[in-house]
Amino acid sequence: MKRSMLAPLLAAPLLTALGGCTDLTPLRAQIDDLRNEVVLLRKEVREGRQSAQDTADQALATAQSSHLCCDVTNDKIEGMFRRRLGSGSTPAPPAPR
């Protein structure tokens, strides 16, 4: 076969194969689906962060409240001992073990 006859024979299958690659619609649809999924995941991450921050804030408020309660209780106990010692009476001896 001559070289001039071989070129059209090879060009036809090559053009057919490349012609199939030009339809990018399925790839574009997949890319759009992936973009939508990324948007949803970002939203979930943002909501998760906010939920974690809310939980941390609530835990901190509870800890501060608990600490304040302990301080108030300790002040009351200390005040009772001061009054008892300051009234001139002797404190009761410690209980035997």
Buried (B, 14 or more C-beta within 10 A) or exposed (E): EEEEEEEEEEEEEEEEEEEEEEEEEEEEEEEEEEEEEEEEEEEEEEEEEEEEEEEEEEEEEEEEEEEEEEEEEEEEEEEEEEEEEEEEEEEEEEEEE
